Amino acid sequence: MFGAFPMIYQENRGWNEGIGGLSFNGVGIGMLGAVLYLVFCEKDRYIRLMKMHGGQQPPEARLRSAVVGSISLPIGLFWFAWYVPQPR
């Protein structure tokens, strides 16, 4: 996907390299949002589940956030691929 960003935005849409590099900001903001969600929203829940299971980390403790990612990733890729302009 990262290799497709310059092709889509610079070659097909005619953006220059400086503006085309800004297309990576969406990925960075999304990753930052996911990290902040895990740190602030899931931390207490994860610690509570560890205490309930005797200090062991149950495999399904982070399943809820993985489900959110498994739904949002294909939506984002579909959204990215929705509009592919014809080469000029």
Backbone as a ProteinNet text record, in pm:
[ID]
protein_1_A
[PRIMARY]
MFGAFPMIYQENRGWNEGIGGLSFNGVGIGMLGAVLYLVFCEKDRYIRLMKMHGGQQPPEARLRSAVVGSISLPIGLFWFAWYVPQPR
[TERTIARY]
81.4	0	87.1	196.5	280.6	347	373.8	428.7	327.3	199.4	94.5	63.9	95.1	66.1	131.5	263.1	322.7	265	235.9	180.9	43.4	-40.6	-176.9	-176.3	-108	-119.4	-26.5	93.5	186.4	173.2	165.7	159.2	19.4	-81.5	-216.8	-286.5	-268.7	-339	-256.2	-128	-44.3	7.7	7.9	60.7	213.3	277.8	423.9	468.8	599.9	649.5	621.1	626.9	599.9	456.4	362.6	221.1	187.7	248.5	223.1	266.3	368.6	412.9	312.3	227.5	125.5	20.6	12.7	-85.9	-54.8	68.9	105.3	57.7	16	-30.3	-153.5	-241.1	-360.1	-325.8	-225	-181.2	-120.1	-38.7	23.6	-77.8	-176.5	-280.6	-362.7	-391.5	-465.2	-388.3	-257.9	-175.5	-165.3	-149.8	-143.8	-275.3	-386.7	-516.8	-532.6	-483.1	-491.9	-406.3	-287.5	-200.6	-262.8	-316.2	-379.1	-500.7	-576.1	-691.3	-646	-542	-494.6	-438.8	-365.3	-303	-406.8	-501.6	-593.2	-723.2	-771.7	-902.6	-892	-793.3	-784.6	-695.3	-613.3	-517.3	-585.7	-685.3	-753.2	-825.9	-887.6	-959.2	-862.1	-746.4	-645.8	-588.9	-560.9	-508.8	-612.9	-739.2	-845.4	-857	-846	-852.8	-732.5	-614.9	-497.2	-517.2	-573.4	-596.3	-699.5	-800.2	-902.8	-846.7	-740.3	-682.4	-550.7	-532	-415.5	-284.9	-285.6	-162.5	-117.6	-183.1	-149.6	-221	-160.9	-223.1	-308.7	-439.4	-524	-513.1	-512.1	-494.7	-603.9	-723.4	-833.3	-847.6	-749.9	-759.7	-762.8	-695.4	-694	-776.7	-864.1	-944.4	-1039.5	-1093.4	-1189.1	-1125.5	-1004.6	-938.2	-893	-861.6	-825.2	-945	-1063.1	-1184.5	-1209.8	-1188.3	-1204.8	-1108	-982.7	-884.3	-915.7	-968.6	-998.9	-1116.9	-1198.6	-1309.7	-1265.6	-1189.6	-1152.9	-1044.5	-954.7	-850	-906.8	-993.4	-1048.8	-1133.2	-1202.5	-1280.3	-1186.4	-1076.7	-980.3	-915	-880.7	-821.7	-922.1	-1046.4	-1150.2	-1171.1	-1171.2	-1188.4	-1072.9	-949.7	-832.7	-841.1	-888.4	-893.1	-1018.5	-1110.9	-1237.8	-1217.5	-1133.7	-1115.8	-974.4	-962	-834.2	-851.6	-795.5	-815.3	-738.4	-780.5	-712.4	-583.4	-476.3	-350.8	-370.8	-296.8	-308.1	-222.9
-117.7	0	125.8	124.4	243.8	271.6	167.8	187.3	242.5	222.5	271.6	418.9	472.6	612.9	706.4	696.1	786.2	765.5	642.5	619.5	683.5	666.6	720.1	871.7	925.8	1068.7	1153.6	1104.3	1185.4	1162	1037.3	1009.2	1031.1	975.4	983.3	1115.2	1167.9	1291.3	1416.4	1398.4	1512.7	1592.9	1537.5	1608.7	1608.9	1712.3	1709.6	1624	1605.9	1515.1	1565.1	1694.5	1749.2	1728.1	1756.4	1738	1589.3	1511.1	1366.7	1297.1	1350.3	1292.8	1312.1	1411.6	1435.5	1324.5	1244.7	1136.6	1029.4	1025.2	929.3	974.2	1098.2	1148.3	1074.6	1033.5	960.2	830	760.2	635	664.2	768.3	804.3	845.3	922.7	964.9	845	754.1	633.7	546.6	531.1	452.3	520	651.6	725.1	711.8	718.5	700.6	562.1	459.4	323.6	306.2	363.8	354.1	426.4	545.5	619.2	544.7	482.1	403	287.1	217	104	148.4	258.7	303.7	353.2	432.4	496.1	419.1	347.8	282.3	133.6	66.7	-77.4	-118	-25.1	-61.4	-113.2	-42	-83.5	-216.8	-232.9	-358	-476.1	-453.3	-558.3	-597.1	-498.4	-527.2	-602.5	-562.6	-631.5	-777.5	-802.3	-940.2	-1022.4	-959	-1032.3	-1072.5	-984.5	-1017.2	-1128.1	-1127.1	-1231.6	-1368.8	-1372.1	-1499	-1530.3	-1478.3	-1513	-1455.9	-1340.1	-1277.2	-1321.5	-1418.7	-1463.4	-1376	-1360.8	-1283	-1374.6	-1363.4	-1448.5	-1406.1	-1501.2	-1467.9	-1375.7	-1387.5	-1307.7	-1171.8	-1131	-1005.1	-884.6	-891.9	-779.6	-809	-904	-942.6	-832.4	-758.1	-653.5	-547.5	-503.6	-404.1	-464.2	-592.9	-657.7	-667.7	-685.5	-690.2	-554.8	-447.2	-313.2	-293.1	-334.5	-322.5	-410.1	-528.7	-619.3	-570.6	-485	-426.3	-297.7	-214.3	-84.4	-93.6	-190.6	-202.7	-230.4	-330	-349.6	-232.2	-165.6	-48.1	60.8	83.4	183.7	148.3	22.1	-19.6	-8.5	-43	-29.6	116.8	202.3	344.5	400.9	356.1	400.3	356.1	234.8	180.1	220.7	288.5	321.3	405	506	596.5	580	519.8	509.5	582.6	703.3	779.7	719.4	751.7	706.3	785.9	721	795.3	906.2	1014.2	1129.7	1112.1
0	0	0	74.9	78.9	-55.6	-130.4	-264	-362.1	-333.5	-422.1	-398.9	-282.3	-254.9	-356.4	-380.9	-480.8	-620.9	-656.3	-789.9	-804.4	-706.3	-715	-707.7	-607.5	-582.4	-668.1	-699.6	-776.1	-926.2	-966.8	-1109.7	-1165.9	-1099.4	-1155.5	-1125.1	-1006.7	-970.8	-995	-1023.7	-1057.9	-940.3	-821	-704.9	-712.9	-658.2	-653.4	-534.9	-520.9	-416.7	-275.8	-256.2	-122.2	-79.3	-166.9	-134.3	-132.8	-220.8	-224.3	-96.8	-31.4	95.2	207.5	193.6	295.6	300	195.1	194.4	298.8	346.5	451.2	589	602.7	733.1	782.4	692.9	735.4	805.1	753.7	816.1	952.6	960.2	1087.9	1192.6	1152.8	1247.3	1292.9	1201.7	1239.6	1337.7	1314.8	1407.2	1543.2	1542.8	1669	1745.6	1674.1	1738.8	1799	1729.4	1781.9	1906.8	1905.7	2023.1	2142.4	2118.2	2228	2282.6	2194.1	2238.3	2327.1	2285.4	2364.9	2499.3	2499.1	2623.8	2723.8	2677.9	2771.9	2795.2	2696.2	2710.1	2744.8	2692.2	2711.8	2829.1	2879.1	2983	3108.4	3158.1	3280.9	3262.9	3149.4	3121.4	3114.7	3051.8	3038.2	3174.7	3258.6	3393.1	3475.2	3464.7	3537.8	3493.3	3362.9	3314.1	3360.4	3368.6	3418.2	3563.8	3644	3784.9	3799	3712.6	3718.1	3682.1	3601.3	3557.3	3628.3	3746.5	3828	3777.1	3716	3668.7	3531.5	3474.3	3339	3236.7	3122.5	3016.5	2930.1	2940.5	2857.3	2710.8	2618.7	2477	2422.7	2474.8	2421.1	2490.2	2568.9	2642.3	2549.1	2439.1	2344	2219.8	2230.4	2114.8	2071.6	2165.8	2131.2	2041.5	2074	1990	1857.4	1853.9	1728.4	1634.7	1690.7	1608.4	1544.3	1619.4	1563.5	1447	1464.4	1357.3	1238.1	1262.6	1152.1	1068.8	1125.5	1049.6	981	1050.9	994.7	887.2	893.4	791.5	652.7	633.4	499.2	450.7	543.5	503.9	452.1	520.5	476.9	343.8	324.1	196.5	83	109.5	7.5	-27.6	73.5	53.3	-29.9	-1	-76.6	-222.1	-245	-380.7	-457.2	-392.8	-456.6	-582.2	-573.2	-686.1	-739.4	-853.9	-922.8	-1054.8	-1065.7	-1188.8	-1305.6	-1423.3	-1543.6	-1560.4	-1606.7	-1627.6	-1730.5	-1708.9	-1800	-1921.9
[MASK]
++++++++++++++++++++++++++++++++++++++++++++++++++++++++++++++++++++++++++++++++++++++++

